Amino acid sequence: MSSHTDPRDRLGLRSPVIQAPMAGGGDTAALVAAVNEGGGLGFVGAAYLTDVQITERARDIRGRTALPFGINLFAPTPAPAPSPATAEALARIAPFHLELGLPEPQAPTLADDGFERQFAALLDSGAAFYSVTFGLPPAETVAAAKARGMRVLGTATTVAEAVALEQAGVDAVVAQGSEAGGHRGSFLGDAWNDRGANLVGTMALVPQVADAVGVPVIASGGIMDGRGIAAALALGAVAVQMGTVFLTCDEAGPPEAHKQAILSAREDQTRVTRAFSGRPARGIVNRFMEVVEDPLAAGAVLPFPLQNALTRPLRTAAGRAGRAEFLSLWAGQGLRLARRRPAAELTAELLNRTRSVLSDLPARHRA
Ligand SMILES: Cc1cc2nc3c(=O)[nH]c(=O)nc-3n(C[C@H](O)[C@H](O)[C@H](O)COP(=O)(O)O)c2cc1C
């Protein structure tokens, strides 16, 4: 039964399961609607969509489900300085272009990130949730989203980031542990110390964030089933945001080679890398990562978003050709628990399993 004093109810969540926004095509309208149908909250990662595409995607979702959904953007970040590594970065990927029959790679240029237009489309999209990663949501966007009755979420990878997000006015903090697939949301301090040796795992991060902020906490990273959801609730989270487990669903949009890689990889075969985009992100280790991040080639990776623009033609061609060795195979460390199945069925099972894990716990505790 719902109650107005329950933090999850106040946040407008029907259940503890949130399907993570996954920019790059994983989170199709069909996936979002199926997650909603199964009892969770579907999200669109819209960072790489134009304003027009955001409007179209939202219309597509509204045509499939009347239930609330969310839209996520990358917080605007200052443009990087021109990089002295451009020639080396181009040289690193040129042989791969040749291998895939692509023209020689070109030095990437910085395009306007279009955040303001994206946000304007988001405001009119009918979404019930606005979330950001990579930084604080700009103050005017928090005010505008709240004025439309939307809930605002921000992503933190440390306690300091969670506190900064709370001060910026978010309604809840997504605490993203180091197990998480895809990009790290980090935006304060040194998020890339000694190749990620300082990253904080979900188990350690969630209770420390829950103690530090007054807003609800959503746990994210390595959570794949009812056991993980129950654990996150025990750590003080009100909900979980799960990415990898939804990526292998029938309705999810990554290239088939990406789904296959998740279904066949081991838990120790992912790594946090800057090779694809210039920002740290966790994916399954492949040839591209190993060559581009060869320690002997230090300095061959451009800052975000230049490296992302540089590698895009290669990734697109690799997706079409089914060449997993050149794809950004984003995945979290829980990948052995991924299955290929319909998303509504998965979501309903996640909720059922969470209930049964929680009701079995007292007996386990006695044992
Ligand atoms: C393919 C992929 C794309 C992602 N894109 C986004 C994104 O656009 N915005 C965002 O806030 N988080 C993004 N994430 C991170 C998720 O929000 C979440 O933190 C992560 O998936 C949780 O870890 P898990 O994959 O182990 O469940 C992405 C994750 C994956 C796997």
The ligand as a Tripos MOL2 file, in Angstrom:
@<TRIPOS>MOLECULE
LIG
   31    33     1     0     0
SMALL
NO_CHARGES

@<TRIPOS>ATOM
      1 C1         25.1790    0.9440  -22.2510 C.3       1 LIG1
      2 C2         25.1000    1.8960  -21.0840 C.ar      1 LIG1
      3 C3         24.8590    3.2400  -21.3310 C.ar      1 LIG1
      4 C4         24.7330    4.1320  -20.2550 C.ar      1 LIG1
      5 N1         24.4030    5.4460  -20.5090 N.ar      1 LIG1
      6 C5         24.0850    6.2550  -19.4640 C.ar      1 LIG1
      7 C6         23.5360    7.5480  -19.7030 C.ar      1 LIG1
      8 O1         23.3230    7.9670  -20.8420 O.2       1 LIG1
      9 N2         23.2330    8.3120  -18.6350 N.ar      1 LIG1
     10 C7         23.4170    7.8670  -17.3440 C.ar      1 LIG1
     11 O2         23.1030    8.5970  -16.4040 O.2       1 LIG1
     12 N3         23.9350    6.6530  -17.0880 N.ar      1 LIG1
     13 C8         24.2680    5.8420  -18.1240 C.ar      1 LIG1
     14 N4         24.7480    4.5830  -17.8640 N.ar      1 LIG1
     15 C9         25.0230    4.1800  -16.4760 C.3       1 LIG1
     16 C10        23.7400    3.6910  -15.7950 C.3       1 LIG1
     17 O3         22.9340    4.7870  -15.4480 O.3       1 LIG1
     18 C11        23.9930    2.8930  -14.5120 C.3       1 LIG1
     19 O4         24.7190    3.6610  -13.5900 O.3       1 LIG1
     20 C12        24.6990    1.5790  -14.7260 C.3       1 LIG1
     21 O5         24.1980    0.8940  -15.8360 O.3       1 LIG1
     22 C13        24.5250    0.7210  -13.4810 C.3       1 LIG1
     23 O6         25.3500   -0.3930  -13.4960 O.3       1 LIG1
     24 P1         24.9320   -1.8050  -14.1170 P.3       1 LIG1
     25 O7         25.1410   -1.6340  -15.5830 O.co2     1 LIG1
     26 O8         25.8850   -2.7430  -13.4800 O.co2     1 LIG1
     27 O9         23.4890   -2.0450  -13.7730 O.co2     1 LIG1
     28 C14        24.9010    3.6700  -18.9110 C.ar      1 LIG1
     29 C15        25.1500    2.3160  -18.6900 C.ar      1 LIG1
     30 C16        25.2550    1.4190  -19.7540 C.ar      1 LIG1
     31 C17        25.5100   -0.0360  -19.4500 C.3       1 LIG1
@<TRIPOS>BOND
     1     1     2 1
     2     2     3 ar
     3     2    30 ar
     4     3     4 ar
     5     4     5 ar
     6     4    28 ar
     7     5     6 ar
     8     6     7 ar
     9     6    13 1
    10     7     8 2
    11     7     9 ar
    12     9    10 ar
    13    10    11 2
    14    10    12 ar
    15    12    13 ar
    16    13    14 ar
    17    14    15 1
    18    14    28 ar
    19    15    16 1
    20    16    17 1
    21    16    18 1
    22    18    19 1
    23    18    20 1
    24    20    21 1
    25    20    22 1
    26    22    23 1
    27    23    24 1
    28    24    25 2
    29    24    26 1
    30    24    27 1
    31    28    29 ar
    32    29    30 ar
    33    30    31 1
@<TRIPOS>SUBSTRUCTURE
     1 LIG1         1 GROUP 0 **** ****
